Amino acid sequence: MTTTDYLISAALILVVVRQIRGKRLAGASLYVPLALVGYASVKYLHGLPTQGNDLGLVALCLAAGLTLGILCGLFTLVYPDGGGVAYARATGIAAALWVVGISGRLAFGYYAEHGGGPTIARFSHAHSLTPQAWPTALILMALAEVVSRTVVLIARSRRLPAAAII
């Protein structure tokens, strides 16, 4: 993992942690996480590995990302301010779910590069996974988590009386 990878993960964590106090549901609070995972997707996704059990790993990570993102969105309070503008305030549960997803991917990357590579290689061989499956699955997990959280927050804000987002 590069310094940029760590900075992207830290920025994603900061987005939700900053929402604990409540932030307007527009601009940076919506688009920065999408831009960050979009950048990572362009940088790391170079096709979908389909050999062995690669698709199973990708599907599992996608499901985990969707679950974490949807739950994070549902556990975030969405409310209008006095002027009808939508605000979001992450609860402790929402922030914890978000941090679990991001830090889990960070921990896996760190482990892979600092002594865990041979163990991951043995596991991959035993379960018919190619080396390309891991980064694809983890990037798609992050993408699913961010996009699903964003969609849930936008959908919830649209149900508010006179809410104006974006």
N, C-alpha and C positions, 0 to 999 in steps of 0.2 A: 504494500500500500504506500502511496506517495503522500507527501505533506498535503497536497491538494485534496486527496481522498479524506484525510482526517479533518481538514477544514470544512469540507462539504458536510460531513457527518456532524461536526460541532455546530455548524450553522443550522442544520435541520433540527437539532435538539434545542437550540436557542429560540427558534421560531415558536415552538410550543411552550417552552418554559416562560417566554415573554408574555404569552397569552394567559398565564395564570392570573395576572392582574386585570385582564380584560383588554382587548384590542378591537378596533374597528375592523369589521369583516370586509376588507377591501384592500386593494393595492398590494403592498409587500406581504401582508399576512396570508394572502391567497397565492400570489404569483411567485414569490421567492422559492418556496419549497418545490413548486412545479418546475421552475427554471433549474434548480439544483439537480433534481433527479433527471431532468431532460438532458442536462450537460453530461451527467454520469452515463446515461443511456447511450448517447451518441459516442462517448469516449470508449465504452466497454462492450456494447452489444454489437456483435458482428455476425449475426445469424443465430438460428435456434438449433442447438445440438440435438440430434434425434437418435443417436446410437444407444444401444443397451437400454439402461433405465434412466437416461438423461431426461426424457420428457416427464417421467414420474417425479424426479427431483424438482424440476421446474414447476410442475403443477402443485406440488406440496408447498413450495416457497411462495408461489402466487396466492394460494389459499391462505397461507399464514399472513401475507401482506394485506390481503383483502380483509381478513378478520381483524387484524390490528387496526387498520385504517378506519374501518366502519365503526368498531367499538370506540376508538379515539374520538371520532366525529359525534357519536351518540352520547358520550360522556362529557362532551364540551357543552357548556351552557351557551345558548344562542338567544339573544334578547335585543329588543330595540331600545335605543336611548330615548331621551325626551323628544327628539326630533324625528323619530322613526328610523334612524340609521341602525343597521344591524351591527351588533357587537358579539364577540365570542370570548368566553372565558373558560380556559381549560381547567377542569377539576384535577385533583391529585391523581385520580384514576386515569384520566385521559393522558396526562403528562407521563405517568408511569408506563402506560401501554406504548406510547410513542418512543420513550427512551429505551424500553425493552427491545423493541424492534431494531432501532438504530444501533444500540450498544451491542446487541447480539451479533449483528453483521460485522461491526468493528472488532469484536472479540474473536470472531472466526477468522477474519483477515489477519489479525495480529498473531493468533495462534499458528495459522498456516505459514507465516513468514518467520516465526521465531521458535522453531523446533517441532511444530506439529505437522509439517509437510509430509514426512514419511508415514505418519499415522493416517492422515487424510488419504494419501495415495493407496495405502493398504485397504482402507475402507472402500475407496472408490473401486479398486480392482475387485474386491470381494462382492460388490453390489453392481458391477457392470456400469460404472459411471466414468465418463471421460473427463479429463481436466477442464475442458471448456464448459462443462455443465455447471460447475460451481459459480463462477462469476456471473454467468447468464441468469442462473436461478436467483442469486442474491440481488442483482440489479433489478430484475423483474419484481422481486419481493418489495424492494424499496419503492419502485414505481407504483405498484399496486397499493401500497400503504399510503403514499402521498396523494395519489389521485382519488382513491376511495374516500379518504378523510375530507379532501376538498369538496368532492361531490356531495357528501353528506352535509357538510356545513352550508354549502350554497342552497341545497334543497331545504334544509331547515330554516334558513334565513328567508327564503321565498314564502314561507308559510306565516311569517310574522305580519302583523297588521302594519301596512304602510312602510315596510322595510325597504331600504334602498341600499343595495350593495353595488360595488364596482363602479 
